[in-house]
Amino acid sequence: MKLRQEIGRKLIHLSSIWMVFIIYFLEKEEASIFFGGLLTIFFIFEYLRMSNNIIADITCKYFSKIMRSHENIVEFKFRGLTGSFFFLLAVFLSVLIFSKEVAISSILILIFADTMAALVGKYIGKRNILDKTAEGFIAFFITAVIILYFFYDIDFYRIVIIAFIVAFVELISSYIKINDNLSITITAGILTTILLI
């Protein structure tokens, strides 16, 4: 994607910060019900988008500039699940599986570290690693370290380990064909939970 398109996509990413506030203010069960209901509605929309030409064409008309190639029926005549669906799935699973604090920090890593990786990689990335860049990897890692540092009073080396592994998972996600919205959040949640014990 071109830088301008990536910025548009990541602005949507950043706008998802409201989800963190919902998780913070609601109890775990309430948040699970809220995001479960939202995910169900979104899944129905995704199903209709993938099975109905009219809805697919309308979606692509207004969102094709920020859609990945595998999501964009206009280019490839293929209706793949959008990154937004996997983002919402990641939020729902995080709320369901992890503690409130771990869910929030994992989602913040997804929102901010992934955004920094994409923008730095697109704008100044020079050294390619798989289909991404070393600069993007470093940007993700540093952002994740900052988020974890402010969230947890644990040894710094544990923070570095979590941030590095999650950054590595983000790096290889497309290579192993796992949506990074899901892999980043779940990996961050699992590692943080384990290393907090």
C-alpha positions in Angstrom: 0.0 0.0 0.0 1.1 3.6 -0.6 2.1 5.7 2.4 -1.1 7.8 2.1 -3.3 4.7 2.1 -1.4 3.2 5.0 -1.8 6.4 7.0 -5.6 6.3 6.4 -5.7 2.7 7.5 -3.7 3.4 10.6 -5.8 6.4 11.6 -8.7 3.9 11.8 -6.4 1.7 13.9 -5.7 4.6 16.2 -9.4 5.6 16.5 -10.0 2.2 18.1 -8.6 3.6 21.3 -12.2 4.0 22.5 -12.3 0.2 22.9 -9.7 0.5 25.7 -11.8 2.9 27.6 -14.8 0.6 27.3 -12.7 -2.3 28.7 -11.4 0.0 31.5 -14.8 1.2 32.7 -16.8 -2.0 32.3 -16.5 -5.2 34.3 -15.0 -8.2 32.5 -18.3 -9.9 32.0 -19.9 -6.7 30.7 -17.1 -6.0 28.4 -17.2 -9.6 27.1 -20.9 -9.2 26.3 -20.4 -5.8 24.7 -17.6 -6.9 22.4 -19.1 -10.3 21.7 -22.3 -8.5 20.5 -20.3 -6.1 18.4 -18.3 -9.0 16.9 -21.5 -10.8 16.0 -22.9 -7.8 14.2 -19.6 -7.3 12.4 -19.5 -10.9 11.4 -22.9 -10.7 9.9 -21.8 -7.6 8.0 -18.7 -9.5 6.8 -20.8 -12.5 5.7 -23.1 -10.2 3.8 -20.2 -8.4 2.2 -18.7 -11.7 1.1 -22.0 -13.1 -0.2 -23.8 -10.1 -1.7 -22.5 -8.3 -4.7 -24.3 -5.1 -3.9 -22.9 -4.8 -0.4 -19.5 -5.8 -1.6 -19.5 -3.1 -4.3 -20.7 -0.4 -1.8 -18.0 -1.4 0.7 -15.3 -1.2 -2.0 -16.6 2.0 -3.4 -16.1 3.8 -0.1 -13.3 1.8 1.5 -11.2 0.4 -1.3 -8.4 3.0 -0.9 -7.6 1.6 2.6 -8.3 -2.0 2.0 -5.6 -4.6 1.5 -5.5 -6.4 -1.9 -6.9 -9.6 -0.4 -9.9 -7.7 1.0 -10.7 -5.7 -2.2 -13.2 -7.3 -4.5 -12.7 -4.5 -7.1 -9.1 -5.6 -7.7 -9.2 -9.4 -7.2 -12.9 -10.4 -7.3 -12.3 -11.9 -3.9 -14.0 -11.1 -0.7 -11.6 -11.8 2.1 -12.2 -11.0 5.8 -11.1 -7.5 6.6 -8.4 -6.5 9.1 -11.1 -4.7 11.1 -12.9 -8.0 11.7 -9.6 -9.6 13.0 -9.0 -6.5 15.1 -12.4 -6.8 16.8 -11.9 -10.6 17.2 -8.6 -9.9 18.9 -10.2 -7.4 21.3 -13.0 -9.8 22.2 -10.6 -12.7 22.8 -8.3 -10.5 24.9 -11.2 -9.4 27.1 -12.5 -12.9 27.4 -9.1 -14.6 28.1 -6.9 -12.2 30.0 -7.1 -9.9 33.0 -8.3 -6.3 32.4 -4.8 -4.9 32.7 -3.3 -7.5 30.3 -6.1 -7.0 27.8 -5.6 -3.2 27.8 -1.8 -3.3 27.4 -2.0 -5.9 24.6 -4.6 -3.9 22.7 -2.5 -0.7 23.2 0.5 -2.6 21.7 -1.7 -3.6 18.8 -2.9 0.0 18.2 0.3 2.0 18.7 3.2 -0.4 18.1 1.7 -1.8 14.9 0.9 1.7 13.7 4.5 2.9 14.3 5.9 -0.2 12.6 3.7 0.4 9.5 4.4 4.1 9.2 8.2 4.0 10.0 8.5 1.0 7.7 6.7 2.7 4.8 8.3 6.1 5.3 12.0 5.4 6.2 12.3 1.7 5.9 15.3 0.6 3.8 16.4 -2.8 5.1 13.9 -5.5 4.1 13.1 -8.4 6.3 10.7 -10.8 4.7 7.9 -8.5 3.4 8.6 -5.8 6.1 11.6 -3.7 7.2 14.1 -3.7 10.0 13.2 -0.1 10.8 9.5 -1.0 11.2 10.5 -3.9 13.5 12.6 -1.6 15.7 9.8 1.0 15.8 7.4 -1.7 16.9 9.8 -3.0 19.5 10.5 0.4 21.1 6.8 1.3 21.2 5.9 -2.0 22.8 8.7 -1.5 25.4 7.4 1.9 26.3 3.8 0.7 26.7 4.9 -2.3 28.9 7.2 -0.2 31.0 4.4 2.2 32.0 2.0 -0.6 32.7 4.0 -3.1 34.7 6.4 -2.9 37.6 8.5 -5.9 36.5 12.1 -6.4 35.6 13.1 -4.5 32.5 14.5 -7.6 30.9 11.1 -9.2 31.0 9.6 -6.2 29.2 12.3 -6.5 26.6 11.6 -10.2 26.1 7.9 -9.6 25.7 8.4 -6.7 23.3 10.9 -8.5 21.2 8.9 -11.7 20.8 5.7 -9.8 20.0 7.6 -7.6 17.4 9.0 -10.8 15.9 5.5 -12.3 15.7 4.3 -9.2 13.9 7.2 -9.5 11.5 6.4 -13.0 10.5 2.6 -13.0 10.7 2.0 -12.4 7.0 4.7 -14.9 6.1 3.0 -17.6 8.2 -0.5 -16.4 7.0 -1.9 -15.3 10.3 -3.5 -11.9 10.6 -1.3 -9.7 12.7 -4.2 -8.0 14.5 -4.9 -11.4 16.1 -1.3 -12.7 16.5 0.1 -9.5 18.1 -2.7 -9.2 20.7 -2.9 -12.8 21.7 0.9 -13.2 21.8 1.3 -10.1 23.9 -1.4 -11.2 26.3 0.0 -14.7 26.7 3.6 -13.6 27.3 2.6 -10.8 29.7 0.4 -13.2 31.7 3.2 -15.8 31.9 6.0 -13.3 32.8 3.9 -11.6 35.4 3.6 -14.8 37.4 
